Amino acid sequence: MTMGKGCMTASKYFLFFFNLIFFLFGAVIVGFGFWILLDNQTFIVALKNSTDVKLACYILIGVGAFPILISFFGCLGAIYEVRSLLSLYFSVILLILITQFAAGALIYFQKDVVNEQISKVITKVLDKYSGNSSITEQAWDFIQTNMECCGWIDRTDWSGNMVIVNSSQLLFPCSCQNISLISGNFSDSGFCEAKTPDWPVYDVGCAASVERWLLTNIGVVLGICLGVTLLELLGMILSICLCRNVHMEDYTKVPKY
């Protein structure tokens, strides 16, 4: 079954605009990867010293650059009706879709391993916390204060902190303190002195707070994932329809520079 000229034209431009969206999507991913690497303001800083996190950023940039390149070929194949480019485009989008499902399944079934690796990274950060208000320490204070949590798993993550271990006083991280258990002025950084060995801090760890945030916003996360998947499927359908209705390669349409 072949499409009429009007349908062909409409499909070409639909595919072109789809690839424009795909290009922007890739650009956002690349920008996010660079933002994590260059960010010195937010809680992301707390994880940046990890080699694994830096590697993940480079992978993220690479993954984002890939759609940018593919969308270029998709636009070229659609506008100039180059069948080989449309076939290549369809194959690559299919591969990306399969990879996304495989990566999602891997993360889901290996979530305990991922959580363990994050816990190790954060434990090293907490052990070296000195209260000198470095960028990394400010980021971690920001997390604990705003998420009302203490440590990654729980307060015992602070048990290896060198300042607390070597101090003759009963110190605890100020950003952990439960404001409902204290009165008067309080600090949200550095160390505070406890009156008893039972720290007046939050019982919940930040891992639980992050998980709770994800569950609260699960609809948004799933909506974004579903939207991206539908866009990819639309691109595949349009490209294969165009490919089947382009009967001859005409490379003379492609501009020469």
BELZI-V413852 format. One line per field, one symbol per residue. ss: DSSP state (h for helix, s for strand, l for the rest). phi: phi as a letter, one per 30 degrees, with the letter a starting at -180 (. if undefined). psi: psi as a letter, one per 20 degrees, with the letter a starting at -180 (. if undefined). A space follows every 10 residues. Layout:
ss=???
phi=???
psi=???
This chain:
ss=llllhhhhhh hhhhhhhhhh hhhhhhhhhh hhhhhhhhll llhhhhhlll hhhhhhhhhh hhhhhhhhhh hhhhhhhhhl llhhhhhhhh hhhhhhhhhh hhhhhhhhhl hhhhhhhhhh hhhhhhhhll llllhhhhhh hhhhhhhlll llllhhhhhh lhhhhhllll ssshhhslhh hlllllllll ssslllllll sllllhhhhh hhhhhhlhhh hhhhhhhhhh hhhhhhhhhh hhhhhlllll hhhllll
phi=.ccddddddd dedddddedd dddddddddd dddddddcdb ccdeedcddd dddddddddd dddddddddd dddddddddc hcddddddde dddddddddd dddddddddc dddddddddd ddeddddcec ichddddddd ddddddchbb iddadddddc ddddddddcd cbdddddddd cbbidbccai ccccdbdddd bddddddddd ddddddcddd dddddddddd dddddddddd ddddcccbdb dddddcc
psi=pqqrhghggg hghghghghg ghghghhggg hgghgghipk gaihhhihip hhggghghgg gghhhghggh hghggghghj lohhhhgggg gggggggghg ggggggggik hhgghggggg ghghghhipi jjlrgghhgh hgghghilro rggahihihj phgggiqirn qqphiipoii irqaqqqkrb qqpqhriopm rphqrhghgg hhgghhkhgg ghgggggggh gggghggggh ggghioippn iihpqp.
